[in-house]
């Protein structure tokens, strides 16, 4: 309940945690998020992880002109990762 109360009134934050690779479908997630932004302009997407697609995904975000809404946080563990989960409205983790 504490987490829900902490998020009340804030913009929706979507969180992806996993390896940035083709088989994870992160490119599709970014495209879907771009569509969501048309309906919920205040939404944010935080991407936690590293991998071979990192630069291509950054380029996709730039091409879709959604850079203000997407953050690449890199690799996080322990308390910083816990804070990401705590602050997210919705999250999905892929096998690292």
N, C-alpha and C positions, 0 to 999 in steps of 0.2 A: 504494500500500500504506500510506503514511503516513496518508492520510485515513481509511482503514478502521480502522487502529489507533487513531486519535484518537477515532473514534465508538464503539469497542467498549465495551459495557456501559452506554451512554447510552440514554435513551428515544428512540423513533423520532421523527424530526423530518421533517415533510413541508413542502416549500417550493413556493410558487407565485410566479412572477415574471411580471408582465405588467400590462396595462391593466385596470382594474376596470370592465369594461363588459359588457353583456348578451351580446354575441356570443362572449365568451371562455368562457362556461359556469362562471364562478367561483361562482355561486349553487349550481349542481349539485355542484361540488366541496365546498362547505361542508356541504351536506346529506349527501353521501357520507361526509365526515369525521365528522359527528355519529354516523352508524351505526358507523363504525370504532371510535370511542371506547367504544362498548359492549363491544367485544371486546378493545381495547387501551387501557385507561384512561390510561396514561402517555403516549400519543401527543400530539404537538404539531403545529400547523399554523402556519406563518409565511407571511404574505402580503406580498409586496413589490410596490408599484405604487400608482398613483393613477388616478382616473377618475370618471366620472359616477355610478357605483354605490356609491361608497365608503360613504356613510351608510346606504344600504339594506342593504349587506352587513354592516355593524356591527350594524344592527337585527336582521338574520337570526341572527347569532351570539348576540345577547342573547336572542332568542325561543327559540332552541334550547338555551339555557343552557349554552353551551360556551365562554364567554368566558375561562375560566381556561386553556383549551387553544389558543386562537387569538390570534395577535399580528398586528396590522397595522403593518408597519414603515415604510410610506410609500415614497417614491421613494429608491432607493439607487443609487449608481454606484461604480465603481472598487473600492477596497479593501473598503469595507463590504459591497458586493454579493458580492465574492469570498468574504468570510468567511461570508456566508449560504449560498452554494453548498457551501463546504467543510464546514460544520456539519450540512448536511442529510443525512438518510438516503436520501431520494427527492425528486427535484425535477422540476418541469415548467415550462417557460417558454412563454409565449404571445407572439406578435408584439406588440411595443409599438406 
